[in-house]
Amino acid sequence: MVQLSNRHENFARAYLKHNNNILQAGRACEITADYAKKLARRPDIQARIVELRKRQLGMADITGQRVMLELARVGFADIRGIYREDGSLKPVHELDADTAASIAGMEFEERREKVIEEDLITGEPIIKWETIRTAKIKRYDKNPALLTLAKHFKLVGDEGDGVNALASALADRLKLARRRAEVIEAEDVPQLENSDESK
């Protein structure tokens, strides 16, 4: 743990509290903007800020592994996870963790509709009211999650249009895989012996 004077410790904590804003941290510690900028450049204060930030993330259970897991859940979400085998929508408590993490929100609507049926015996119309329930499910956009994952794993660079770069990188990998498969197939094809037709 980096040891700082009380004044410098207060500045490091104020810097984090005010979302890395040097001027606001300086005002909170009642020091000038120039002095606040000078403090923010000090290696010992920077090291302490890193320590405090790690502690914050740890208390919130935010780790790189967890962030990657949440991105993967959104990026590779499968719409089939929200349905039962009979095609009905699963209640929220039945959703698995991966599917639930990919859902941004759910809205449920209930309305009554008039249905007119004919009495089989008398032929008279019978009016019934049916309750119609609908659900609107909003899912997180996959593209930003996939792009972030692709950049993390160096599938694409930061330059240019990330979505197009990701598509191009994946297309190139598919082409390479096809070429490899063609080579393997060609190697497996038995060589034809000379026949009368080839003479």
Contacts in CASP RR format, 6 or more apart in sequence:
PFRMAT RR
TARGET T0000
AUTHOR 0000-0000-0000
METHOD contacts of the structure
MODEL  1
MVQLSNRHENFARAYLKHNNNILQAGRACEITADYAKKLARRPDIQARIV
ELRKRQLGMADITGQRVMLELARVGFADIRGIYREDGSLKPVHELDADTA
ASIAGMEFEERREKVIEEDLITGEPIIKWETIRTAKIKRYDKNPALLTLA
KHFKLVGDEGDGVNALASALADRLKLARRRAEVIEAEDVPQLENSDESK
1 51 0 8 1.000
2 44 0 8 1.000
2 47 0 8 1.000
2 48 0 8 1.000
2 51 0 8 1.000
4 12 0 8 1.000
4 44 0 8 1.000
4 45 0 8 1.000
4 48 0 8 1.000
7 29 0 8 1.000
8 39 0 8 1.000
8 42 0 8 1.000
8 44 0 8 1.000
8 45 0 8 1.000
8 48 0 8 1.000
9 48 0 8 1.000
10 29 0 8 1.000
11 25 0 8 1.000
11 26 0 8 1.000
11 29 0 8 1.000
11 31 0 8 1.000
11 36 0 8 1.000
11 39 0 8 1.000
11 45 0 8 1.000
12 45 0 8 1.000
12 48 0 8 1.000
12 49 0 8 1.000
12 52 0 8 1.000
13 52 0 8 1.000
14 24 0 8 1.000
14 25 0 8 1.000
14 26 0 8 1.000
14 28 0 8 1.000
14 29 0 8 1.000
15 21 0 8 1.000
15 22 0 8 1.000
15 25 0 8 1.000
15 40 0 8 1.000
15 49 0 8 1.000
16 49 0 8 1.000
16 52 0 8 1.000
16 53 0 8 1.000
16 56 0 8 1.000
17 25 0 8 1.000
17 28 0 8 1.000
18 24 0 8 1.000
18 25 0 8 1.000
18 28 0 8 1.000
22 33 0 8 1.000
22 36 0 8 1.000
22 37 0 8 1.000
22 40 0 8 1.000
23 33 0 8 1.000
23 36 0 8 1.000
25 36 0 8 1.000
25 40 0 8 1.000
26 32 0 8 1.000
26 33 0 8 1.000
26 35 0 8 1.000
26 36 0 8 1.000
29 36 0 8 1.000
31 39 0 8 1.000
39 45 0 8 1.000
40 46 0 8 1.000
57 63 0 8 1.000
68 149 0 8 1.000
68 152 0 8 1.000
70 101 0 8 1.000
71 145 0 8 1.000
71 148 0 8 1.000
71 149 0 8 1.000
72 145 0 8 1.000
72 149 0 8 1.000
73 97 0 8 1.000
73 98 0 8 1.000
73 101 0 8 1.000
73 102 0 8 1.000
74 101 0 8 1.000
74 102 0 8 1.000
74 140 0 8 1.000
74 141 0 8 1.000
74 142 0 8 1.000
74 145 0 8 1.000
75 102 0 8 1.000
75 142 0 8 1.000
75 145 0 8 1.000
75 146 0 8 1.000
75 149 0 8 1.000
77 98 0 8 1.000
77 99 0 8 1.000
77 101 0 8 1.000
77 102 0 8 1.000
77 139 0 8 1.000
77 140 0 8 1.000
77 142 0 8 1.000
78 99 0 8 1.000
79 139 0 8 1.000
81 90 0 8 1.000
81 95 0 8 1.000
81 96 0 8 1.000
81 99 0 8 1.000
82 89 0 8 1.000
82 90 0 8 1.000
82 95 0 8 1.000
82 99 0 8 1.000
82 103 0 8 1.000
82 137 0 8 1.000
83 89 0 8 1.000
83 90 0 8 1.000
84 90 0 8 1.000
84 94 0 8 1.000
89 135 0 8 1.000
92 100 0 8 1.000
92 106 0 8 1.000
95 103 0 8 1.000
102 139 0 8 1.000
102 140 0 8 1.000
103 137 0 8 1.000
103 138 0 8 1.000
103 139 0 8 1.000
103 140 0 8 1.000
104 138 0 8 1.000
104 139 0 8 1.000
104 140 0 8 1.000
105 137 0 8 1.000
105 138 0 8 1.000
106 135 0 8 1.000
106 136 0 8 1.000
106 137 0 8 1.000
106 138 0 8 1.000
107 135 0 8 1.000
107 136 0 8 1.000
107 138 0 8 1.000
108 133 0 8 1.000
108 134 0 8 1.000
108 135 0 8 1.000
108 136 0 8 1.000
109 133 0 8 1.000
109 134 0 8 1.000
109 135 0 8 1.000
109 136 0 8 1.000
110 131 0 8 1.000
110 132 0 8 1.000
110 133 0 8 1.000
110 134 0 8 1.000
111 131 0 8 1.000
111 132 0 8 1.000
111 134 0 8 1.000
112 129 0 8 1.000
112 130 0 8 1.000
112 131 0 8 1.000
112 132 0 8 1.000
113 129 0 8 1.000
113 130 0 8 1.000
113 132 0 8 1.000
114 127 0 8 1.000
114 128 0 8 1.000
114 129 0 8 1.000
115 127 0 8 1.000
115 128 0 8 1.000
115 129 0 8 1.000
115 130 0 8 1.000
116 125 0 8 1.000
116 126 0 8 1.000
116 127 0 8 1.000
116 128 0 8 1.000
117 125 0 8 1.000
117 126 0 8 1.000
117 128 0 8 1.000
118 124 0 8 1.000
118 125 0 8 1.000
118 126 0 8 1.000
119 125 0 8 1.000
119 126 0 8 1.000
143 163 0 8 1.000
146 166 0 8 1.000
147 156 0 8 1.000
147 162 0 8 1.000
147 163 0 8 1.000
147 166 0 8 1.000
149 155 0 8 1.000
150 156 0 8 1.000
150 162 0 8 1.000
150 165 0 8 1.000
150 166 0 8 1.000
150 169 0 8 1.000
151 157 0 8 1.000
151 158 0 8 1.000
155 166 0 8 1.000
155 169 0 8 1.000
155 170 0 8 1.000
156 162 0 8 1.000
156 165 0 8 1.000
156 166 0 8 1.000
156 169 0 8 1.000
157 165 0 8 1.000
159 165 0 8 1.000
192 198 0 8 1.000
END
